[in-house]
Amino acid sequence: MMIPRPLHHTLPLIRIYNCLSVLAVLLFLSAAVADAAAEPINALLLRDIPPSYSECDRFLSSLQDTGANTVIIELPFLSDDRPDLFSLHNLVYLAHRAGLKILVILPIRQYPSILTQHPEWADREYDPNSGSIREIRKLDLFVDDAVKYMASIAANLSEYSIDGILLSDDFMYGTFEGMSKQAIQESEKRLGTDVKPKVLFKRNEKPAGNSLSDQYGAQFQSWVAIKRDRMLETYDTIRKAVQSAAKRPIITGVTVPVILPISSAEELLTRYAFDMSGLKRLNVDLYWTVIEVRNYRDTPGMSYKQSLELLSRAVHSAVTSIRDESKTVIIIPAAAAGGYTVTLSELEESTSLLKHNREIGLGYAMTPLKRPASLFLQKMFRRIDR
């Protein structure tokens, strides 16, 4: 007959067992994170998805031999701006079956149908030509309900086994945006004074330099800081909602604006309220951007050599702004956004510029009808030093 142990002996054993279990899980996750960090992202940004399930299956299966380990898709939407979760479920299943991770791009501010339902969520901007304030069709991140709505969409997406959510390139404030009633009220509360456009955007008569921070006064800088803080709060709200809903490791990332002649994190902050240092403190997992090679090639009066030099500056701008190659993915269009054809030589030369940064993630934007051959992509993704 087995004699049960006294209770005071059992409890410590249970605690030890639980501690060891937790430690094992943490070690497993740490190893997984380390492996993920050791392998740079080779991504394919899919600018179009085949309409039928069978076509989508064939297309994603055909990407297995390209050297890619990740696909990036734009979140499919229904006509009323609600996410098409049925299509997303199929895409996630087919991508994973093809051995590919799947990251989903989530728009943050551009939801026309939602703004029709909630016109009070619309932002406003200053028009420097007329000196007036006008409404724009973008969500106002100073409206708490609008941010909660976005966080709820992100949380819902994370329950569909996706590997990450990337905030779209509309996650920024333009220079003259952020003039909504709620934004002005918050600004006046924090600054302790009235916020008037004529004061806010009054140019210095003798600016110290050419940057916006030199051209405008102290109140402008304070107003940019308020927009910056709201951007960081919005990202943090979305990230926490995703982590809480997913209950597993999941990537959250942001798009980094790369618009020449911007060449520093400070200028990104002044122009777009985009704070690289603040985002790093919030442990952003991935920074990504698309560099439209064809835009440089088609610049009037620019030689081929000059366009490559400009492209090199754009890559340098992105890398130096982020300052963390292992968390950076730069995407070159194999299918340009405007429908232009990008030659293989352009892709090869552009890729060689990126490969100077050994840890950086590479990506190519493509469609089912405009895509390089698998062998060519294998060559582009191959890293000699790894």
C-alpha positions in Angstrom: 0.0 0.0 0.0 1.4 3.4 -1.0 1.5 5.9 1.8 0.9 9.5 0.6 3.6 12.0 1.3 2.9 14.8 3.7 1.5 17.9 2.1 4.5 20.1 3.1 6.8 17.8 1.0 4.5 17.8 -2.0 4.2 21.5 -2.5 7.9 22.3 -2.9 8.1 19.5 -5.5 5.2 21.0 -7.4 6.9 24.4 -7.3 10.2 22.9 -8.5 8.4 21.1 -11.3 6.5 24.2 -12.4 9.7 26.3 -12.3 11.5 23.7 -14.4 8.6 23.7 -16.9 8.6 27.4 -17.2 12.4 27.5 -17.6 12.2 24.9 -20.4 9.6 26.9 -22.2 11.7 30.1 -21.9 14.8 28.3 -23.1 12.8 26.9 -26.1 11.5 30.4 -26.9 15.0 31.9 -26.5 16.4 29.3 -28.9 13.6 30.0 -31.4 14.2 33.7 -31.2 18.0 33.2 -31.6 17.4 31.0 -34.7 15.1 33.5 -36.2 17.6 36.3 -35.6 20.4 34.2 -37.2 18.4 33.8 -40.4 17.8 37.1 -42.3 14.4 37.5 -43.7 14.1 36.7 -47.4 10.7 38.2 -48.3 8.3 38.4 -51.2 5.8 41.2 -51.0 2.8 40.0 -52.9 1.1 43.1 -54.6 -1.7 40.9 -56.0 -3.2 37.6 -54.9 -4.9 35.1 -57.3 -8.7 35.3 -56.9 -9.5 31.6 -56.5 -8.3 29.1 -53.8 -6.7 26.7 -56.3 -4.8 29.5 -58.2 -3.6 30.9 -54.9 -2.5 27.4 -53.8 -0.5 26.9 -57.0 1.0 30.4 -56.8 2.2 30.1 -53.1 3.5 26.5 -53.8 5.5 27.9 -56.7 7.4 30.2 -54.2 8.9 27.3 -52.3 11.9 27.2 -54.6 12.7 30.9 -54.7 14.9 31.0 -51.6 12.2 33.1 -49.8 11.2 32.2 -46.2 8.5 34.9 -45.8 5.6 36.4 -47.8 4.2 39.8 -47.0 0.6 40.5 -48.0 -1.7 43.5 -47.7 -4.7 42.7 -45.5 -7.6 41.7 -47.7 -10.7 43.9 -47.1 -14.4 43.6 -47.9 -16.2 46.6 -49.6 -17.1 48.1 -46.2 -13.5 48.2 -45.0 -13.9 45.2 -42.7 -11.1 42.6 -43.0 -11.8 39.6 -45.2 -11.0 37.1 -42.6 -12.1 34.1 -44.7 -9.6 34.9 -47.4 -6.9 35.6 -44.8 -7.5 32.2 -43.2 -6.9 30.5 -46.5 -3.8 32.5 -47.3 -2.3 31.7 -43.9 -3.0 28.0 -44.3 -1.6 27.9 -47.9 1.5 29.9 -47.0 2.4 27.8 -44.0 1.8 24.6 -46.1 4.3 26.0 -48.6 6.8 26.5 -45.7 6.6 30.3 -45.7 6.0 32.6 -42.8 3.3 35.2 -43.5 3.3 38.8 -42.4 0.2 41.0 -42.9 0.3 44.7 -43.6 -2.3 46.6 -41.6 -3.5 50.1 -42.7 -3.7 52.4 -39.7 -5.2 55.7 -40.9 -6.9 55.1 -44.3 -10.4 53.7 -43.9 -12.9 55.6 -46.1 -15.9 53.5 -45.2 -15.2 53.7 -41.5 -14.8 57.5 -41.7 -18.2 57.6 -43.5 -19.7 55.8 -40.4 -17.7 57.9 -38.0 -17.0 61.3 -39.5 -15.9 62.5 -36.0 -12.8 60.3 -36.4 -11.4 62.2 -39.3 -8.2 64.2 -39.0 -7.7 67.8 -40.2 -4.7 69.5 -41.7 -3.4 73.1 -42.3 -3.3 74.3 -45.9 -0.3 76.7 -46.1 -1.5 78.1 -49.4 -4.9 79.3 -48.2 -4.1 79.5 -44.5 -7.2 77.4 -43.7 -7.9 74.1 -41.9 -9.5 71.3 -43.9 -10.6 67.8 -43.2 -8.7 64.9 -44.6 -9.8 61.3 -45.1 -7.5 59.8 -42.5 -8.2 58.5 -39.0 -7.3 60.9 -36.2 -5.1 59.0 -33.8 -6.0 61.5 -31.0 -9.5 59.9 -31.0 -9.3 57.1 -28.4 -12.1 55.2 -30.0 -10.4 55.2 -33.4 -7.2 53.8 -31.8 -9.2 51.1 -29.9 -10.9 50.1 -33.1 -7.5 49.6 -34.9 -6.2 47.7 -31.9 -9.2 45.4 -32.0 -8.6 44.7 -35.7 -5.0 43.8 -35.0 -5.9 41.6 -32.1 -8.5 39.8 -34.2 -5.9 39.2 -37.0 -3.4 37.8 -34.5 -5.8 34.9 -33.8 -5.5 33.6 -37.3 -2.0 32.1 -36.9 -0.2 34.8 -38.9 3.5 35.3 -38.1 3.4 39.1 -37.8 1.6 42.4 -38.3 3.3 45.2 -40.1 1.8 48.7 -39.7 1.3 50.2 -43.2 3.1 53.3 -44.6 0.1 55.4 -43.5 1.4 55.2 -40.0 2.8 58.7 -39.9 1.6 62.3 -39.6 2.3 64.6 -42.5 3.9 68.0 -41.7 0.6 69.9 -41.6 -1.6 67.0 -40.3 -2.8 66.6 -36.8 -5.0 69.7 -36.6 -8.2 68.0 -35.5 -10.3 69.3 -32.6 -9.0 66.5 -30.3 -5.4 67.1 -31.3 -5.6 70.8 -30.8 -7.2 70.3 -27.4 -4.5 67.9 -26.3 -1.8 70.3 -27.6 -3.2 73.3 -25.8 -3.6 71.3 -22.6 0.1 70.2 -22.7 1.5 73.5 -24.0 -0.6 75.7 -21.7 -1.4 78.1 -24.5 -3.6 78.5 -27.5 -2.4 76.7 -30.6 -3.0 78.9 -33.7 -1.8 77.9 -37.2 -0.4 81.3 -37.9 1.8 81.1 -34.9 2.5 77.3 -35.3 3.6 77.6 -38.9 5.2 81.1 -38.8 8.6 80.8 -40.5 11.8 82.1 -39.0 13.1 85.1 -40.8 16.6 83.9 -40.6 16.6 80.1 -40.3 19.8 78.4 -39.2 19.4 75.7 -41.8 17.2 74.1 -44.4 15.4 71.6 -42.2 11.8 72.1 -41.0 13.0 72.5 -37.4 15.1 75.4 -38.5 12.3 77.0 -40.5 9.7 77.0 -37.8 9.7 78.1 -34.2 9.6 76.4 -30.8 5.9 75.9 -30.7 6.1 73.9 -33.9 8.7 71.6 -32.3 6.5 71.1 -29.2 3.5 70.3 -31.4 5.6 67.7 -33.4 6.6 66.1 -30.0 2.9 65.8 -29.1 2.1 64.0 -32.4 5.2 61.8 -31.8 4.0 60.8 -28.4 0.5 59.9 -29.8 2.1 57.8 -32.5 4.1 55.9 -29.9 1.1 55.4 -27.7 -0.9 54.1 -30.7 1.9 51.6 -31.6 2.1 50.4 -28.0 -1.6 50.0 -27.8 -1.7 47.9 -30.9 1.3 45.8 -29.9 -0.1 45.0 -26.5 -3.5 44.1 -28.0 -1.7 41.7 -30.5 0.4 40.1 -27.8 -2.5 39.6 -25.5 -4.7 38.0 -28.2 -2.0 35.9 -29.8 -0.6 34.2 -26.7 2.5 33.3 -28.7 5.5 35.1 -30.1 4.4 37.3 -33.0 6.2 40.0 -35.0 5.0 43.6 -34.9 6.7 46.0 -37.3 6.4 49.5 -38.8 7.2 51.1 -42.2 10.0 53.5 -42.2 9.6 56.5 -44.6 12.5 56.8 -47.0 11.9 60.0 -48.9 15.0 61.8 -50.1 16.7 64.1 -49.3 15.8 62.9 -45.8 18.9 61.4 -44.3 18.5 61.3 -40.6 16.2 60.0 -37.8 15.8 63.6 -36.6 14.4 64.7 -40.0 12.0 61.8 -40.0 10.7 63.0 -36.6 10.3 66.6 -37.7 8.5 65.9 -41.0 6.4 62.9 -40.0 6.4 62.7 -36.2 8.2 59.4 -36.7 10.4 58.7 -33.7 13.0 56.0 -34.3 14.4 56.2 -30.8 11.0 56.0 -29.2 10.0 53.0 -31.3 13.2 51.2 -30.3 12.3 51.7 -26.7 9.0 49.9 -27.4 10.9 46.9 -28.9 9.7 47.1 -32.5 10.5 43.7 -34.0 10.9 44.7 -37.6 11.3 47.9 -39.7 10.5 47.6 -43.4 10.3 49.8 -46.4 9.8 49.6 -50.1 12.3 51.5 -52.3 10.7 52.1 -55.7 13.8 51.6 -57.9 11.9 52.7 -61.1 11.1 56.1 -59.6 14.8 56.9 -59.6 15.4 55.4 -63.1 12.5 57.5 -64.6 13.6 60.8 -63.2 13.9 63.2 -66.1 17.5 64.2 -67.0 19.0 61.5 -64.7 21.6 59.1 -66.1 21.6 55.4 -65.2 24.7 55.9 -63.0 23.1 58.8 -61.2 19.9 56.8 -60.5 22.0 54.1 -58.9 23.8 56.7 -56.8 20.4 58.0 -55.7 19.2 54.5 -54.9 22.3 54.0 -52.8 21.5 57.1 -50.8 18.0 55.8 -50.2 19.3 52.5 -48.9 21.8 54.4 -46.7 19.0 56.6 -45.5 16.9 53.6 -44.4 19.8 51.7 -42.8 21.2 54.7 -40.9 17.7 55.8 -39.7 17.0 52.4 -38.2 20.6 51.6 -37.1 19.8 47.9 -36.6 20.4 45.8 -39.8 19.1 42.6 -38.1 15.6 44.2 -37.8 15.5 45.8 -41.2 13.9 44.6 -44.4 14.3 46.6 -47.6 12.1 45.6 -50.5 12.8 46.2 -54.2 9.9 46.0 -56.6 10.2 43.3 -59.3 6.7 44.6 -60.2 6.7 48.3 -59.8 3.7 50.0 -58.2 2.9 52.0 -61.4 3.0 48.8 -63.5 6.4 49.5 -65.0 8.7 46.7 -65.9 11.8 46.4 -63.8 14.7 44.6 -65.6 16.7 41.8 -64.1 19.9 43.9 -64.4 18.2 46.6 -62.3 17.2 44.1 -59.7 20.6 42.6 -59.6 22.4 45.9 -59.3 19.9 47.2 -56.7 20.3 44.0 -54.7 24.1 44.3 -54.7 23.7 47.7 -52.9 21.6 46.0 -50.2 24.0 43.1 -49.7 26.7 45.5 -48.5 24.7 45.4 -45.3 25.1 41.7 -44.5 22.4 41.3 -41.9 19.7 43.2 -43.6 16.6 41.5 -44.8 15.9 41.4 -48.5 12.6 41.5 -50.2 11.1 41.7 -53.7 7.6 43.0 -54.5 5.9 41.0 -57.2 2.6 39.8 -58.6 1.6 36.4 -60.0 2.0 37.7 -63.6 5.2 39.8 -62.9 7.8 37.8 -61.1 11.4 36.8 -61.7 12.2 33.1 -62.2 12.8 31.1 -59.1 16.5 30.4 -60.0 17.1 34.2 -60.3 15.5 34.8 -56.9 17.6 32.1 -55.4 20.7 33.9 -56.6 19.5 37.2 -55.3 18.6 35.9 -51.9 21.9 33.9 -51.5 24.3 35.5 -49.0 27.9 34.4 -49.8 29.3 35.2 -46.3 26.6 33.1 -44.5 
